Amino acid sequence: MDAREQKKFLVFEENLMSLFRTCEVCLLPTDAVISQQKGTYVAVRRTCECGHTSCWESQPKVNNVPAGNLLLSAGNLFSGCSPTKVLRVFSFINILMISLNTFFNHQKKILWPAVERVWGDSLSQSLDAIKEQGKEVVLAGDGRCDSPGHCAKYGTYSFIDMATGHVVGLHLVQSNEVSSSYHMEIEGLRRGIDALRREDIGIAELVTDRHIQI
């Protein structure tokens, strides 16, 4: 069963360790210890008087990464929540959790590459569908900056195909690429139009928020 689809439960240490007091083979008492703890992952090793040893793991692994740790990082990133605040909540109630460094490591090495791959595949499918129809598109476009006013460092300009509701363009502009942050929106628009032209996609209409430069 898919790790994300499975239900997860909050288990207290005393209740967990009580499950390993008896050997599954000979039913004799065992000496059970937590042999490894890594974020939300825990492993318990138990040994009985007869020498029978077993190891239990709290969750599956994905390429040797505990699935619970990875899912926590993914849920945190994709929900837009602050990782610092989320991890602080767990620390207040003493739930063993990943560190902030682990979250950023997952984000850099696993999550962002996955997002980029899915976005690239989705964009290619949307553009191919438009080209197969052979019609010009009606687009809605708008820009957004990382902060209000004229001190923003980054701006993104997005295009949406009004017929399907699919995003068909997302272009990042840094303020030092243009004369000032005020000009990032028009630059993002130009890049988006140029990208669609390279794909031989014509634009019938473009709906904007009537930015003064556009």
Salt bridges, closest charged atoms under 4 A:
GLU5 OE2 - ARG4 NH2 2.50
GLU24 OE2 - ARG46 NH2 3.14
GLU57 OE2 - LYS61 NZ 3.81
ASP128 OD1 - LYS131 NZ 3.84
GLU177 OE2 - ARG191 NH2 3.32
GLU185 OE1 - HIS211 NE2 3.79
GLU187 OE1 - ARG190 NH1 3.71
GLU187 OE2 - ARG191 NE 3.03
GLU199 OE1 - LYS131 NZ 2.84
